[in-house]
Amino acid sequence: MGALILCEFMKLKRYNVLWFGAVTVVLGAAYAASTSLFDGACTYADYVSNLIWANFSYIMPFTVTLIGGFIIDREYTDDTLKSLFCVPVSWRRLLAAKLVVAWLAAIAFGVFSLLCSVTLSVAWVHPADFTAATLVRGAAQIIGLNALQFLALAPIIALFARWRGKFFIGVLVAFCYGFVGIFVAGQNLADVYPPSAAFGLIGYVPIDGSGIVSYNPVVGAAVLAVCVAVTVAIACCSVPDGGGKARSGRQRVSRGRRAR
């Protein structure tokens, strides 16, 4: 599995989709900065709160699902599945490796989002409480949200990996999934709605004090654990588009060799 993950990282470096993801992260940080300044004199905690909300509802569901779906779909578009199956590498192991890489990419984007928040705080926002303590807390919340929210999005990535060229539908579903969370989180359902289940675990508090400010982390952790279980179940039951033909081809080759 380690070799597969390393290979996926080497392939990921060649994809321009990473630059697209970086641009969306910068836009999210800039949007949060402008929102914080519009609200008046702000603190770094306020800025982080706005940034987390933007990442949770718009940026990360779209970006993470796009990258995860893209790196899986490349096996279809590059027509490499047949070669991989002959190695042999099972589809389940390949899918698991790609999901791990997508999760690590989500964490990396969280780190980049943190760096953007620091840069914009120094150059533009000038928050009143930009201290080491608030920076450490903000880092834990921003990176933690990305790492945990990915678990809620993973079932969508794994599901649409089954079909060639359909990951864009998964991206749209994930975007709507996150957008609906804007309304659900304000109805005391943040703990049970998967994209916002991480709020209690990272200690997120809305900047205006609205919605839930008292969470149940146990419920949130249980919801995310269910998402992981669903992802594993989908991956175990999944076969690639055209995978049956690839297996039939291997069986014919094997029978031909035995006949000779």
N, C-alpha and C positions, 0 to 999 in steps of 0.2 A: 504493500500500500504506500509506503514511503517513497518508493521509486516512482509510482504513478503520480503522486502529489508533486514531486520534484519536476517531473516531465510537464505536468500541467502548468506549473509556474514558468517554466522555460517557454512554453507556447504562449502563455498569457502576456509575456513581455512584448510580443510582436503585434498585439491587437491594439488598434487605435481606439477601441471602445473604452479603454482605460482613461484616455484623454477626455473623452466625453463625460465619463464619470467624474473626473476631476473638475471639469467646468461646472457641472451641476452642484458639486459641493461648494465651490467658490460662490456661485449664485445664491445658494442657500445661506451661506454665511453673510453675504452682502445684504440679502433681504432681511435677515434677523437684525443686522446692525442698523439698517434704515428704520425698521420697526421700533427698535429700542430708542433711537434718537427722536422719532416722532412722538413717542410717549413722554418725552421730556428727559430731564436729567436721569440717567440710569446707572445702575451698578453692574458689575461684571456678572453677578448672579442673575440679574434681569436679562442680560444679553444671552447668557447660556440657556435660560428658560425659553426665550424666543427661538434660539437656534435649535434646541431639542424639539420644540413643537414643529418647526419647519422641516427638520429632518424626518421626524416621525410621520408627518402627514403627507408630505409631498416628495421630498428628495430621495430618501433611502428606499421606500417601496419601489419606486420607479427605477432607480439606479442599480440597486442590488439585483433585482429580478432581471433587468436587462443584461447585466454582465453574466450572471449565472446561466441564464438561458442562452446567451450568445456563445459561451465557451462550450456548452453542450452541443448546440446546433452546428458548430464548426465541424464536428465529426461527420455530420450528414453532408454539409456543403463541400467539404474537402474530400469526401468519399474515402475516409480512412477506417470506417468501421469494419469493413471486410478484412483489412490487413490486421487490425487489432484482434479480431476474433480468431484469426489463424495463429496468433502468437503462442498460446491463446490468452486473451484477457477477457474476463466476463464483463457483461454489461453492468452488472450490479457493482462490481468493484470500480469500474470506470466512472459510473455515476456517483458513487460515494466519494471518490477522489475529487471529482469536479465540484461537488457540494462543499467539501472541506476547503477547497481553494476559493470558492465564492464566499464562504464564511470569513476566511482570512482577509479577502479583499474588502469585505464590509468593515472589518476591524481597522484595516489600513485607511479606509476612507474616513473612519471615525477619528483616527490620529490626524489625518490631513485637515478635517473639519476643525479640530482643536487648534491646529497651527494657524488656520485662517482666522479663527476667532481671536487668537493672541495678536496676530498681525493687524487686524482691523481695530482691535482695542487700542493698540499703541498709536496707530496712524490716523484713526478716525473717531472712534466712539469715545475714547478717554473716560472709561468708567471710574467711578469714585472709589471703588473698593478693589482695585486690581492688585491683589496681594498673592503671596505664595499659597496661602490657605484656600482662597477662593479659586485659584488656578487648579490646584490639586482636586478640589471637589468638582469643578467643571470638567476636568479631564476624565474623572471616573464616570460622570454622568453621560458625557458625549460619547465616549468610546463604549461604555457599557450599553447604552441604548442600541448602538449599531450591532454589537455582538449578540444581544438578546433578541432584538427585533428580527434579525435574520432567521431565527428559529421559527418565528411565526410565518415567514415568507417562504421557507424551504419547501413546504408541501406543494406550493404553486409551481416552484421551479422544477421539482421532481415530477410533478404530474404532466406538465407540458413538454418535458424532455422526451416523452413517449412518441411525439409526432414531429416529423421533419418540418422546419420552417414555421412552427406554430408558437414559438416562444414569445412573439410579439403580442399574441392574445394573452399569454400569461402576464406580460408586462402591464397591459391594460387592466387586467383583473387585479393585479397587485396595487396599481395606482388607485383604483377605486376602493380597494380594501383599506388603504391608508387614509384616503380622503373621508370615507365614512366614519373613520375613527374620530374625526373632529367632532362629530355630533354624538357619537356613542360615549366618548370619554366625559362629555359634559352631562351625561345622564346617570352618573354613578355606576357605570358599567366598565370602567377602565380596567379593572382587575380581570374581568372575564372575557374581554375582547382581545384576541391574540396580539394584534399590532401594538396595543397600549398596555399589555400585561406587564411589560418591563418597567412601567412608571414606578410602581411600588418598590421594585428591586433596586432602582437607582436613586430613589428619593426625590423624584421630580415634583416640583410645586409650580402651578401656573403663575405667571407674572401678575395677573390681576386677582389671584386668589379664588377664581371661579372654578367650578367643577370639583373633582375629588382632590382633597389635600390630605386625606387620611386613607391610606391604602391597606390592603391585606396582602403582603408579599407572598404568603403561603399559597393563596389562591392564584396569584400571578405566576408563581413558579410551577404550580400544577398545570395551569393552562399551557405554558410553554413546553412542559414535559409531554403533554398530550400531542402538541404539534410535532415534537421530535419523533414520537411513536408513530404518528401518521406518516411522516416523511419516510421512516424506515419501512413501514408497511407498503407504501407506494413504490419505493425503490426495489423492494424484494419481489413485488408482483409485476414490475414493469419490464417490458421488452422493447427494444428500439424499433422504430418504424422500418419494416423490412427485415427485422431480425430473424424472423422465421426462415426467410429465403437464405440468409447467410448461414444459418445452422444446417439447412438442407444441403447447401453446397459443401460444407465441411464433411457432412455424412457421406455424400457421394464420392468425395475425394478419398475418404477413409476406406470405403468399400472397394474403390478402384485399386488402392494400394494392396489391400488384402487379397484381391483377385489375382494380382500379378505375383 
